[in-house]
Each structure stands twice: as C-alpha cells, then as structure tokens.
C-alpha cells in the first residue's frame, strides 16, 4: 500500500468508518490505521 494516509482519505470519502486515524508504530517502523466494514469487523491498513 503506497500511502496509508491517502487510503484512509479515500475510504473516508466513500463513507467508511475510520476507527483509528493513521499513526506511526515505531517498534515495527510502520504507519497503521484501522477501519470497520459494514458488519463491524476491524480491518488494519499497514
């Protein structure tokens, strides 16, 4: 995934519920975000 931030903005524009805004997890050197699907399942972007 090229950009977690850009993907989150694209999902938000489509009405997707963003559960956790993008953030840096330094322990694994990754940028993460979480959103939920229509059934309430949590999905991670990395």
mmCIF entry with sequence, helices, sheets and N, C-alpha, C, O atoms, coordinates in Angstrom:
data_MODEL
# 
_entry.id   MODEL 
# 
_entity.id                         1 
_entity.type                       polymer 
_entity.pdbx_number_of_molecules   1 
# 
_entity_poly.entity_id                      1 
_entity_poly.type                           'polypeptide(L)' 
_entity_poly.nstd_linkage                   no 
_entity_poly.nstd_monomer                   no 
_entity_poly.pdbx_seq_one_letter_code       
;(UNK)(UNK)(UNK)(UNK)(UNK)(UNK)(UNK)(UNK)(UNK)(UNK)(UNK)(UNK)(UNK)(UNK)(UNK)(UNK)
(UNK)(UNK)(UNK)(UNK)(UNK)(UNK)(UNK)(UNK)(UNK)(UNK)(UNK)(UNK)(UNK)(UNK)(UNK)(UNK)
(UNK)(UNK)(UNK)(UNK)(UNK)(UNK)(UNK)(UNK)(UNK)(UNK)(UNK)(UNK)(UNK)(UNK)
;
_entity_poly.pdbx_seq_one_letter_code_can   XXXXXXXXXXXXXXXXXXXXXXXXXXXXXXXXXXXXXXXXXXXXXX 
_entity_poly.pdbx_strand_id                 A 
# 
loop_
_entity_poly_seq.entity_id 
_entity_poly_seq.num 
_entity_poly_seq.mon_id 
_entity_poly_seq.hetero 
1 1  UNK n 
1 2  UNK n 
1 3  UNK n 
1 4  UNK n 
1 5  UNK n 
1 6  UNK n 
1 7  UNK n 
1 8  UNK n 
1 9  UNK n 
1 10 UNK n 
1 11 UNK n 
1 12 UNK n 
1 13 UNK n 
1 14 UNK n 
1 15 UNK n 
1 16 UNK n 
1 17 UNK n 
1 18 UNK n 
1 19 UNK n 
1 20 UNK n 
1 21 UNK n 
1 22 UNK n 
1 23 UNK n 
1 24 UNK n 
1 25 UNK n 
1 26 UNK n 
1 27 UNK n 
1 28 UNK n 
1 29 UNK n 
1 30 UNK n 
1 31 UNK n 
1 32 UNK n 
1 33 UNK n 
1 34 UNK n 
1 35 UNK n 
1 36 UNK n 
1 37 UNK n 
1 38 UNK n 
1 39 UNK n 
1 40 UNK n 
1 41 UNK n 
1 42 UNK n 
1 43 UNK n 
1 44 UNK n 
1 45 UNK n 
1 46 UNK n 
# 
_struct_asym.id          A 
_struct_asym.entity_id   1 
# 
loop_
_struct_conf.conf_type_id 
_struct_conf.id 
_struct_conf.pdbx_PDB_helix_id 
_struct_conf.beg_label_comp_id 
_struct_conf.beg_label_asym_id 
_struct_conf.beg_label_seq_id 
_struct_conf.pdbx_beg_PDB_ins_code 
_struct_conf.end_label_comp_id 
_struct_conf.end_label_asym_id 
_struct_conf.end_label_seq_id 
_struct_conf.pdbx_end_PDB_ins_code 
_struct_conf.beg_auth_comp_id 
_struct_conf.beg_auth_asym_id 
_struct_conf.beg_auth_seq_id 
_struct_conf.end_auth_comp_id 
_struct_conf.end_auth_asym_id 
_struct_conf.end_auth_seq_id 
_struct_conf.pdbx_PDB_helix_class 
_struct_conf.details 
_struct_conf.pdbx_PDB_helix_length 
HELX_P HELX_P1 AA1 UNK A 4  ? UNK A 13 ? UNK A 4  UNK A 13 1 ? 10 
HELX_P HELX_P2 AA2 UNK A 26 ? UNK A 28 ? UNK A 26 UNK A 28 5 ? 3  
# 
_struct_conf_type.id          HELX_P 
_struct_conf_type.criteria    ? 
_struct_conf_type.reference   ? 
# 
_struct_sheet.id               AA1 
_struct_sheet.type             ? 
_struct_sheet.number_strands   3 
_struct_sheet.details          ? 
# 
loop_
_struct_sheet_order.sheet_id 
_struct_sheet_order.range_id_1 
_struct_sheet_order.range_id_2 
_struct_sheet_order.offset 
_struct_sheet_order.sense 
AA1 1 2 ? anti-parallel 
AA1 2 3 ? anti-parallel 
# 
loop_
_struct_sheet_range.sheet_id 
_struct_sheet_range.id 
_struct_sheet_range.beg_label_comp_id 
_struct_sheet_range.beg_label_asym_id 
_struct_sheet_range.beg_label_seq_id 
_struct_sheet_range.pdbx_beg_PDB_ins_code 
_struct_sheet_range.end_label_comp_id 
_struct_sheet_range.end_label_asym_id 
_struct_sheet_range.end_label_seq_id 
_struct_sheet_range.pdbx_end_PDB_ins_code 
_struct_sheet_range.beg_auth_comp_id 
_struct_sheet_range.beg_auth_asym_id 
_struct_sheet_range.beg_auth_seq_id 
_struct_sheet_range.end_auth_comp_id 
_struct_sheet_range.end_auth_asym_id 
_struct_sheet_range.end_auth_seq_id 
AA1 1 UNK A 17 ? UNK A 25 ? UNK A 17 UNK A 25 
AA1 2 UNK A 30 ? UNK A 36 ? UNK A 30 UNK A 36 
AA1 3 UNK A 42 ? UNK A 45 ? UNK A 42 UNK A 45 
# 
loop_
_atom_site.group_PDB 
_atom_site.id 
_atom_site.type_symbol 
_atom_site.label_atom_id 
_atom_site.label_alt_id 
_atom_site.label_comp_id 
_atom_site.label_asym_id 
_atom_site.label_entity_id 
_atom_site.label_seq_id 
_atom_site.pdbx_PDB_ins_code 
_atom_site.Cartn_x 
_atom_site.Cartn_y 
_atom_site.Cartn_z 
_atom_site.occupancy 
_atom_site.B_iso_or_equiv 
_atom_site.pdbx_formal_charge 
_atom_site.auth_seq_id 
_atom_site.auth_comp_id 
_atom_site.auth_asym_id 
_atom_site.auth_atom_id 
_atom_site.pdbx_PDB_model_num 
ATOM 1   N N  . UNK A 1 1  ? 0.856   -1.167 0.000  1.00 0.00 ? 1  UNK A N  1 
ATOM 2   C CA . UNK A 1 1  ? 0.000   0.000  0.000  1.00 0.00 ? 1  UNK A CA 1 
ATOM 3   C C  . UNK A 1 1  ? 0.904   1.233  0.000  1.00 0.00 ? 1  UNK A C  1 
ATOM 4   O O  . UNK A 1 1  ? 1.737   1.403  0.890  1.00 0.00 ? 1  UNK A O  1 
ATOM 5   N N  . UNK A 1 2  ? 0.732   2.075  -0.991 1.00 0.00 ? 2  UNK A N  1 
ATOM 6   C CA . UNK A 1 2  ? 1.621   3.218  -1.156 1.00 0.00 ? 2  UNK A CA 1 
ATOM 7   C C  . UNK A 1 2  ? 1.519   4.214  -0.005 1.00 0.00 ? 2  UNK A C  1 
ATOM 8   O O  . UNK A 1 2  ? 2.543   4.686  0.491  1.00 0.00 ? 2  UNK A O  1 
ATOM 9   N N  . UNK A 1 3  ? 0.327   4.535  0.417  1.00 0.00 ? 3  UNK A N  1 
ATOM 10  C CA . UNK A 1 3  ? 0.164   5.534  1.467  1.00 0.00 ? 3  UNK A CA 1 
ATOM 11  C C  . UNK A 1 3  ? -1.064  5.224  2.320  1.00 0.00 ? 3  UNK A C  1 
ATOM 12  O O  . UNK A 1 3  ? -2.198  5.259  1.843  1.00 0.00 ? 3  UNK A O  1 
ATOM 13  N N  . UNK A 1 4  ? -0.813  4.925  3.574  1.00 0.00 ? 4  UNK A N  1 
ATOM 14  C CA . UNK A 1 4  ? -1.919  4.676  4.498  1.00 0.00 ? 4  UNK A CA 1 
ATOM 15  C C  . UNK A 1 4  ? -2.793  5.922  4.597  1.00 0.00 ? 4  UNK A C  1 
ATOM 16  O O  . UNK A 1 4  ? -4.020  5.821  4.608  1.00 0.00 ? 4  UNK A O  1 
ATOM 17  N N  . UNK A 1 5  ? -2.166  7.096  4.668  1.00 0.00 ? 5  UNK A N  1 
ATOM 18  C CA . UNK A 1 5  ? -2.927  8.343  4.801  1.00 0.00 ? 5  UNK A CA 1 
ATOM 19  C C  . UNK A 1 5  ? -3.856  8.568  3.606  1.00 0.00 ? 5  UNK A C  1 
ATOM 20  O O  . UNK A 1 5  ? -5.024  8.916  3.780  1.00 0.00 ? 5  UNK A O  1 
ATOM 21  N N  . UNK A 1 6  ? -3.337  8.369  2.401  1.00 0.00 ? 6  UNK A N  1 
ATOM 22  C CA . UNK A 1 6  ? -4.155  8.570  1.203  1.00 0.00 ? 6  UNK A CA 1 
ATOM 23  C C  . UNK A 1 6  ? -5.288  7.549  1.138  1.00 0.00 ? 6  UNK A C  1 
ATOM 24  O O  . UNK A 1 6  ? -6.405  7.880  0.739  1.00 0.00 ? 6  UNK A O  1 
ATOM 25  N N  . UNK A 1 7  ? -5.002  6.323  1.525  1.00 0.00 ? 7  UNK A N  1 
ATOM 26  C CA . UNK A 1 7  ? -6.026  5.285  1.520  1.00 0.00 ? 7  UNK A CA 1 
ATOM 27  C C  . UNK A 1 7  ? -7.125  5.595  2.523  1.00 0.00 ? 7  UNK A C  1 
ATOM 28  O O  . UNK A 1 7  ? -8.306  5.401  2.232  1.00 0.00 ? 7  UNK A O  1 
ATOM 29  N N  . UNK A 1 8  ? -6.745  6.078  3.704  1.00 0.00 ? 8  UNK A N  1 
ATOM 30  C CA . UNK A 1 8  ? -7.737  6.453  4.716  1.00 0.00 ? 8  UNK A CA 1 
ATOM 31  C C  . UNK A 1 8  ? -8.625  7.572  4.184  1.00 0.00 ? 8  UNK A C  1 
ATOM 32  O O  . UNK A 1 8  ? -9.842  7.525  4.362  1.00 0.00 ? 8  UNK A O  1 
ATOM 33  N N  . UNK A 1 9  ? -8.047  8.565  3.542  1.00 0.00 ? 9  UNK A N  1 
ATOM 34  C CA . UNK A 1 9  ? -8.851  9.665  2.996  1.00 0.00 ? 9  UNK A CA 1 
ATOM 35  C C  . UNK A 1 9  ? -9.795  9.167  1.905  1.00 0.00 ? 9  UNK A C  1 
ATOM 36  O O  . UNK A 1 9  ? -10.939 9.614  1.817  1.00 0.00 ? 9  UNK A O  1 
ATOM 37  N N  . UNK A 1 10 ? -9.318  8.246  1.079  1.00 0.00 ? 10 UNK A N  1 
ATOM 38  C CA . UNK A 1 10 ? -10.166 7.669  0.035  1.00 0.00 ? 10 UNK A CA 1 
ATOM 39  C C  . UNK A 1 10 ? -11.327 6.898  0.655  1.00 0.00 ? 10 UNK A C  1 
ATOM 40  O O  . UNK A 1 10 ? -12.467 7.035  0.211  1.00 0.00 ? 10 UNK A O  1 
ATOM 41  N N  . UNK A 1 11 ? -11.050 6.091  1.672  1.00 0.00 ? 11 UNK A N  1 
ATOM 42  C CA . UNK A 1 11 ? -12.107 5.334  2.353  1.00 0.00 ? 11 UNK A CA 1 
ATOM 43  C C  . UNK A 1 11 ? -13.104 6.271  3.030  1.00 0.00 ? 11 UNK A C  1 
ATOM 44  O O  . UNK A 1 11 ? -14.314 6.060  2.954  1.00 0.00 ? 11 UNK A O  1 
ATOM 45  N N  . UNK A 1 12 ? -12.586 7.309  3.693  1.00 0.00 ? 12 UNK A N  1 
ATOM 46  C CA . UNK A 1 12 ? -13.456 8.274  4.376  1.00 0.00 ? 12 UNK A CA 1 
ATOM 47  C C  . UNK A 1 12 ? -14.405 8.944  3.373  1.00 0.00 ? 12 UNK A C  1 
ATOM 48  O O  . UNK A 1 12 ? -15.585 9.138  3.662  1.00 0.00 ? 12 UNK A O  1 
ATOM 49  N N  . UNK A 1 13 ? -13.881 9.294  2.199  1.00 0.00 ? 13 UNK A N  1 
ATOM 50  C CA . UNK A 1 13 ? -14.697 9.936  1.165  1.00 0.00 ? 13 UNK A CA 1 
ATOM 51  C C  . UNK A 1 13 ? -15.820 9.019  0.683  1.00 0.00 ? 13 UNK A C  1 
ATOM 52  O O  . UNK A 1 13 ? -16.840 9.488  0.177  1.00 0.00 ? 13 UNK A O  1 
ATOM 53  N N  . UNK A 1 14 ? -15.627 7.717  0.842  1.00 0.00 ? 14 UNK A N  1 
ATOM 54  C CA . UNK A 1 14 ? -16.635 6.731  0.434  1.00 0.00 ? 14 UNK A CA 1 
ATOM 55  C C  . UNK A 1 14 ? -17.572 6.352  1.570  1.00 0.00 ? 14 UNK A C  1 
ATOM 56  O O  . UNK A 1 14 ? -18.424 5.476  1.418  1.00 0.00 ? 14 UNK A O  1 
ATOM 57  N N  . UNK A 1 15 ? -17.410 7.022  2.719  1.00 0.00 ? 15 UNK A N  1 
ATOM 58  C CA . UNK A 1 15 ? -18.320 6.789  3.832  1.00 0.00 ? 15 UNK A CA 1 
ATOM 59  C C  . UNK A 1 15 ? -17.916 5.680  4.783  1.00 0.00 ? 15 UNK A C  1 
ATOM 60  O O  . UNK A 1 15 ? -18.709 5.269  5.630  1.00 0.00 ? 15 UNK A O  1 
ATOM 61  N N  . UNK A 1 16 ? -16.691 5.190  4.653  1.00 0.00 ? 16 UNK A N  1 
ATOM 62  C CA . UNK A 1 16 ? -16.210 4.119  5.530  1.00 0.00 ? 16 UNK A CA 1 
ATOM 63  C C  . UNK A 1 16 ? -15.904 4.697  6.907  1.00 0.00 ? 16 UNK A C  1 
ATOM 64  O O  . UNK A 1 16 ? -15.395 5.813  7.017  1.00 0.00 ? 16 UNK A O  1 
ATOM 65  N N  . UNK A 1 17 ? -16.214 3.941  7.954  1.00 0.00 ? 17 UNK A N  1 
ATOM 66  C CA . UNK A 1 17 ? -15.938 4.367  9.323  1.00 0.00 ? 17 UNK A CA 1 
ATOM 67  C C  . UNK A 1 17 ? -14.478 4.112  9.663  1.00 0.00 ? 17 UNK A C  1 
ATOM 68  O O  . UNK A 1 17 ? -14.030 2.966  9.701  1.00 0.00 ? 17 UNK A O  1 
ATOM 69  N N  . UNK A 1 18 ? -13.740 5.190  9.910  1.00 0.00 ? 18 UNK A N  1 
ATOM 70  C CA . UNK A 1 18 ? -12.342 5.082  10.323 1.00 0.00 ? 18 UNK A CA 1 
ATOM 71  C C  . UNK A 1 18 ? -12.339 4.952  11.841 1.00 0.00 ? 18 UNK A C  1 
ATOM 72  O O  . UNK A 1 18 ? -12.815 5.841  12.547 1.00 0.00 ? 18 UNK A O  1 
ATOM 73  N N  . UNK A 1 19 ? -11.804 3.846  12.337 1.00 0.00 ? 19 UNK A N  1 
ATOM 74  C CA . UNK A 1 19 ? -11.800 3.573  13.774 1.00 0.00 ? 19 UNK A CA 1 
ATOM 75  C C  . UNK A 1 19 ? -10.590 4.227  14.439 1.00 0.00 ? 19 UNK A C  1 
ATOM 76  O O  . UNK A 1 19 ? -10.714 4.823  15.509 1.00 0.00 ? 19 UNK A O  1 
ATOM 77  N N  . UNK A 1 20 ? -9.424  4.116  13.808 1.00 0.00 ? 20 UNK A N  1 
ATOM 78  C CA . UNK A 1 20 ? -8.192  4.712  14.334 1.00 0.00 ? 20 UNK A CA 1 
ATOM 79  C C  . UNK A 1 20 ? -7.493  5.447  13.205 1.00 0.00 ? 20 UNK A C  1 
ATOM 80  O O  . UNK A 1 20 ? -7.172  4.853  12.176 1.00 0.00 ? 20 UNK A O  1 
ATOM 81  N N  . UNK A 1 21 ? -7.257  6.730  13.394 1.00 0.00 ? 21 UNK A N  1 
ATOM 82  C CA . UNK A 1 21 ? -6.555  7.534  12.397 1.00 0.00 ? 21 UNK A CA 1 
ATOM 83  C C  . UNK A 1 21 ? -5.124  7.009  12.221 1.00 0.00 ? 21 UNK A C  1 
ATOM 84  O O  . UNK A 1 21 ? -4.587  6.363  13.121 1.00 0.00 ? 21 UNK A O  1 
ATOM 85  N N  . UNK A 1 22 ? -4.505  7.287  11.063 1.00 0.00 ? 22 UNK A N  1 
ATOM 86  C CA . UNK A 1 22 ? -3.139  6.818  10.830 1.00 0.00 ? 22 UNK A CA 1 
ATOM 87  C C  . UNK A 1 22 ? -2.182  7.271  11.940 1.00 0.00 ? 22 UNK A C  1 
ATOM 88  O O  . UNK A 1 22 ? -2.250  8.400  12.425 1.00 0.00 ? 22 UNK A O  1 
ATOM 89  N N  . UNK A 1 23 ? -1.292  6.353  12.322 1.00 0.00 ? 23 UNK A N  1 
ATOM 90  C CA . UNK A 1 23 ? -0.290  6.645  13.346 1.00 0.00 ? 23 UNK A CA 1 
ATOM 91  C C  . UNK A 1 23 ? 0.953   5.806  13.081 1.00 0.00 ? 23 UNK A C  1 
ATOM 92  O O  . UNK A 1 23 ? 0.894   4.785  12.396 1.00 0.00 ? 23 UNK A O  1 
ATOM 93  N N  . UNK A 1 24 ? 2.076   6.250  13.631 1.00 0.00 ? 24 UNK A N  1 
ATOM 94  C CA . UNK A 1 24 ? 3.342   5.533  13.495 1.00 0.00 ? 24 UNK A CA 1 
ATOM 95  C C  . UNK A 1 24 ? 3.505   4.555  14.646 1.00 0.00 ? 24 UNK A C  1 
ATOM 96  O O  . UNK A 1 24 ? 3.354   4.931  15.809 1.00 0.00 ? 24 UNK A O  1 
ATOM 97  N N  . UNK A 1 25 ? 3.809   3.312  14.331 1.00 0.00 ? 25 UNK A N  1 
ATOM 98  C CA . UNK A 1 25 ? 4.152   2.322  15.344 1.00 0.00 ? 25 UNK A CA 1 
ATOM 99  C C  . UNK A 1 25 ? 5.657   2.093  15.216 1.00 0.00 ? 25 UNK A C  1 
ATOM 100 O O  . UNK A 1 25 ? 6.114   1.274  14.419 1.00 0.00 ? 25 UNK A O  1 
ATOM 101 N N  . UNK A 1 26 ? 6.405   2.832  16.014 1.00 0.00 ? 26 UNK A N  1 
ATOM 102 C CA . UNK A 1 26 ? 7.855   2.854  15.882 1.00 0.00 ? 26 UNK A CA 1 
ATOM 103 C C  . UNK A 1 26 ? 8.504   1.499  16.117 1.00 0.00 ? 26 UNK A C  1 
ATOM 104 O O  . UNK A 1 26 ? 9.535   1.201  15.513 1.00 0.00 ? 26 UNK A O  1 
ATOM 105 N N  . UNK A 1 27 ? 7.929   0.679  16.973 1.00 0.00 ? 27 UNK A N  1 
ATOM 106 C CA . UNK A 1 27 ? 8.517   -0.629 17.287 1.00 0.00 ? 27 UNK A CA 1 
ATOM 107 C C  . UNK A 1 27 ? 8.679   -1.505 16.041 1.00 0.00 ? 27 UNK A C  1 
ATOM 108 O O  . UNK A 1 27 ? 9.577   -2.346 15.980 1.00 0.00 ? 27 UNK A O  1 
ATOM 109 N N  . UNK A 1 28 ? 7.807   -1.303 15.050 1.00 0.00 ? 28 UNK A N  1 
ATOM 110 C CA . UNK A 1 28 ? 7.900   -2.093 13.817 1.00 0.00 ? 28 UNK A CA 1 
ATOM 111 C C  . UNK A 1 28 ? 8.084   -1.204 12.583 1.00 0.00 ? 28 UNK A C  1 
ATOM 112 O O  . UNK A 1 28 ? 7.993   -1.682 11.452 1.00 0.00 ? 28 UNK A O  1 
ATOM 113 N N  . UNK A 1 29 ? 8.339   0.072  12.799 1.00 0.00 ? 29 UNK A N  1 
ATOM 114 C CA . UNK A 1 29 ? 8.591   1.029  11.714 1.00 0.00 ? 29 UNK A CA 1 
ATOM 115 C C  . UNK A 1 29 ? 7.488   1.004  10.654 1.00 0.00 ? 29 UNK A C  1 
ATOM 116 O O  . UNK A 1 29 ? 7.764   0.927  9.457  1.00 0.00 ? 29 UNK A O  1 
ATOM 117 N N  . UNK A 1 30 ? 6.255   1.068  11.107 1.00 0.00 ? 30 UNK A N  1 
ATOM 118 C CA . UNK A 1 30 ? 5.101   1.051  10.202 1.00 0.00 ? 30 UNK A CA 1 
ATOM 119 C C  . UNK A 1 30 ? 4.117   2.157  10.543 1.00 0.00 ? 30 UNK A C  1 
ATOM 120 O O  . UNK A 1 30 ? 4.022   2.602  11.687 1.00 0.00 ? 30 UNK A O  1 
ATOM 121 N N  . UNK A 1 31 ? 3.389   2.588  9.524  1.00 0.00 ? 31 UNK A N  1 
ATOM 122 C CA . UNK A 1 31 ? 2.275   3.509  9.704  1.00 0.00 ? 31 UNK A CA 1 
ATOM 123 C C  . UNK A 1 31 ? 1.010   2.662  9.591  1.00 0.00 ? 31 UNK A C  1 
ATOM 124 O O  . UNK A 1 31 ? 0.849   1.910  8.630  1.00 0.00 ? 31 UNK A O  1 
ATOM 125 N N  . UNK A 1 32 ? 0.124   2.780  10.560 1.00 0.00 ? 32 UNK A N  1 
ATOM 126 C CA . UNK A 1 32 ? -1.072  1.942  10.628 1.00 0.00 ? 32 UNK A CA 1 
ATOM 127 C C  . UNK A 1 32 ? -2.333  2.780  10.750 1.00 0.00 ? 32 UNK A C  1 
ATOM 128 O O  . UNK A 1 32 ? -2.288  3.940  11.160 1.00 0.00 ? 32 UNK A O  1 
ATOM 129 N N  . UNK A 1 33 ? -3.441  2.185  10.395 1.00 0.00 ? 33 UNK A N  1 
ATOM 130 C CA . UNK A 1 33 ? -4.767  2.755  10.628 1.00 0.00 ? 33 UNK A CA 1 
ATOM 131 C C  . UNK A 1 33 ? -5.742  1.587  10.653 1.00 0.00 ? 33 UNK A C  1 
ATOM 132 O O  . UNK A 1 33 ? -5.452  0.511  10.129 1.00 0.00 ? 33 UNK A O  1 
ATOM 133 N N  . UNK A 1 34 ? -6.903  1.807  11.269 1.00 0.00 ? 34 UNK A N  1 
ATOM 134 C CA . UNK A 1 34 ? -7.924  0.770  11.344 1.00 0.00 ? 34 UNK A CA 1 
ATOM 135 C C  . UNK A 1 34 ? -9.259  1.345  10.900 1.00 0.00 ? 34 UNK A C  1 
ATOM 136 O O  . UNK A 1 34 ? -9.587  2.492  11.201 1.00 0.00 ? 34 UNK A O  1 
ATOM 137 N N  . UNK A 1 35 ? -10.031 0.525  10.173 1.00 0.00 ? 35 UNK A N  1 
ATOM 138 C CA . UNK A 1 35 ? -11.387 0.901  9.804  1.00 0.00 ? 35 UNK A CA 1 
ATOM 139 C C  . UNK A 1 35 ? -12.281 -0.310 9.992  1.00 0.00 ? 35 UNK A C  1 
ATOM 140 O O  . UNK A 1 35 ? -11.795 -1.425 10.183 1.00 0.00 ? 35 UNK A O  1 
ATOM 141 N N  . UNK A 1 36 ? -13.584 -0.091 9.940  1.00 0.00 ? 36 UNK A N  1 
ATOM 142 C CA . UNK A 1 36 ? -14.507 -1.220 10.093 1.00 0.00 ? 36 UNK A CA 1 
ATOM 143 C C  . UNK A 1 36 ? -15.328 -1.395 8.824  1.00 0.00 ? 36 UNK A C  1 
ATOM 144 O O  . UNK A 1 36 ? -15.636 -0.436 8.116  1.00 0.00 ? 36 UNK A O  1 
ATOM 145 N N  . UNK A 1 37 ? -15.670 -2.652 8.563  1.00 0.00 ? 37 UNK A N  1 
ATOM 146 C CA . UNK A 1 37 ? -16.518 -2.946 7.412  1.00 0.00 ? 37 UNK A CA 1 
ATOM 147 C C  . UNK A 1 37 ? -17.989 -2.822 7.832  1.00 0.00 ? 37 UNK A C  1 
ATOM 148 O O  . UNK A 1 37 ? -18.271 -2.564 9.002  1.00 0.00 ? 37 UNK A O  1 
ATOM 149 N N  . UNK A 1 38 ? -18.917 -3.002 6.904  1.00 0.00 ? 38 UNK A N  1 
ATOM 150 C CA . UNK A 1 38 ? -20.340 -2.835 7.238  1.00 0.00 ? 38 UNK A CA 1 
ATOM 151 C C  . UNK A 1 38 ? -20.850 -3.788 8.327  1.00 0.00 ? 38 UNK A C  1 
ATOM 152 O O  . UNK A 1 38 ? -21.906 -3.552 8.914  1.00 0.00 ? 38 UNK A O  1 
ATOM 153 N N  . UNK A 1 39 ? -20.100 -4.859 8.594  1.00 0.00 ? 39 UNK A N  1 
ATOM 154 C CA . UNK A 1 39 ? -20.512 -5.833 9.608  1.00 0.00 ? 39 UNK A CA 1 
ATOM 155 C C  . UNK A 1 39 ? -19.831 -5.595 10.951 1.00 0.00 ? 39 UNK A C  1 
ATOM 156 O O  . UNK A 1 39 ? -20.044 -6.342 11.906 1.00 0.00 ? 39 UNK A O  1 
ATOM 157 N N  . UNK A 1 40 ? -19.002 -4.538 11.017 1.00 0.00 ? 40 UNK A N  1 
ATOM 158 C CA . UNK A 1 40 ? -18.322 -4.207 12.260 1.00 0.00 ? 40 UNK A CA 1 
ATOM 159 C C  . UNK A 1 40 ? -16.974 -4.874 12.447 1.00 0.00 ? 40 UNK A C  1 
ATOM 160 O O  . UNK A 1 40 ? -16.348 -4.720 13.496 1.00 0.00 ? 40 UNK A O  1 
ATOM 161 N N  . UNK A 1 41 ? -16.512 -5.621 11.437 1.00 0.00 ? 41 UNK A N  1 
ATOM 162 C CA . UNK A 1 41 ? -15.194 -6.242 11.529 1.00 0.00 ? 41 UNK A CA 1 
ATOM 163 C C  . UNK A 1 41 ? -14.107 -5.185 11.431 1.00 0.00 ? 41 UNK A C  1 
ATOM 164 O O  . UNK A 1 41 ? -14.210 -4.262 10.623 1.00 0.00 ? 41 UNK A O  1 
ATOM 165 N N  . UNK A 1 42 ? -13.081 -5.308 12.233 1.00 0.00 ? 42 UNK A N  1 
ATOM 166 C CA . UNK A 1 42 ? -11.972 -4.367 12.250 1.00 0.00 ? 42 UNK A CA 1 
ATOM 167 C C  . UNK A 1 42 ? -10.943 -4.782 11.210 1.00 0.00 ? 42 UNK A C  1 
ATOM 168 O O  . UNK A 1 42 ? -10.546 -5.946 11.154 1.00 0.00 ? 42 UNK A O  1 
ATOM 169 N N  . UNK A 1 43 ? -10.508 -3.830 10.383 1.00 0.00 ? 43 UNK A N  1 
ATOM 170 C CA . UNK A 1 43 ? -9.540  -4.095 9.320  1.00 0.00 ? 43 UNK A CA 1 
ATOM 171 C C  . UNK A 1 43 ? -8.365  -3.148 9.499  1.00 0.00 ? 43 UNK A C  1 
ATOM 172 O O  . UNK A 1 43 ? -8.542  -1.950 9.723  1.00 0.00 ? 43 UNK A O  1 
ATOM 173 N N  . UNK A 1 44 ? -7.158  -3.703 9.397  1.00 0.00 ? 44 UNK A N  1 
ATOM 174 C CA . UNK A 1 44 ? -5.924  -2.931 9.587  1.00 0.00 ? 44 UNK A CA 1 
ATOM 175 C C  . UNK A 1 44 ? -5.322  -2.567 8.237  1.00 0.00 ? 44 UNK A C  1 
ATOM 176 O O  . UNK A 1 44 ? -5.256  -3.393 7.327  1.00 0.00 ? 44 UNK A O  1 
ATOM 177 N N  . UNK A 1 45 ? -4.885  -1.319 8.123  1.00 0.00 ? 45 UNK A N  1 
ATOM 178 C CA . UNK A 1 45 ? -4.085  -0.879 6.979  1.00 0.00 ? 45 UNK A CA 1 
ATOM 179 C C  . UNK A 1 45 ? -2.660  -0.716 7.472  1.00 0.00 ? 45 UNK A C  1 
ATOM 180 O O  . UNK A 1 45 ? -2.436  -0.174 8.554  1.00 0.00 ? 45 UNK A O  1 
ATOM 181 N N  . UNK A 1 46 ? -1.695  -1.180 6.692  1.00 0.00 ? 46 UNK A N  1 
ATOM 182 C CA . UNK A 1 46 ? -0.287  -1.026 7.075  1.00 0.00 ? 46 UNK A CA 1 
ATOM 183 C C  . UNK A 1 46 ? 0.548   -0.752 5.845  1.00 0.00 ? 46 UNK A C  1 
ATOM 184 O O  . UNK A 1 46 ? 1.764   -0.591 5.948  1.00 0.00 ? 46 UNK A O  1 
# 
